[in-house]
């Protein structure tokens, strides 16, 4: 997956994109003046299947829209994030997804990871049951520890929103 930002992103948004790319074995590019067509061509040039664009509000990542490399919108989520300055210690090549939120099971196709019922290490855990958010996406490293990089999903937008 190719991960990019809206135009003129804040440092926090750029850092989030780099962490997200590292955790998911994706490619992160600074958008600059590239339009949507140029981003899709860049994704194809990088042999990436999908594209994620991270938008921000007041300098903080606030929305991720996932597209196929043909430009079709696959999923849009409103988010808040927790990022870290430390190395993530995760092996993206062995990642799996454990999801408690059926509406987000589509992420296994978008990110290209196997959806499993249970995992001990190197997995993305999509959990529900929170008062303030629909779900939380946590990354569990090769030691079985939750890393300080988290995506809080506030809302899953319908393609018509």
GISUL-V822406 format. One record per helix or strand. SS is the DSSP state (H for helix, E for strand). FROM is the first residue (numbers start at 1). LEN is the number of residues. If there is no record, write none. Layout:
SS | FROM | LEN
SS | FROM | LEN
This chain:
E | 2 | 4
H | 11 | 14
E | 27 | 2
H | 36 | 10
E | 50 | 8
E | 60 | 9
E | 73 | 10
H | 92 | 3
E | 96 | 4
H | 102 | 3
H | 107 | 5
E | 114 | 3
E | 123 | 6
E | 135 | 6
E | 146 | 12
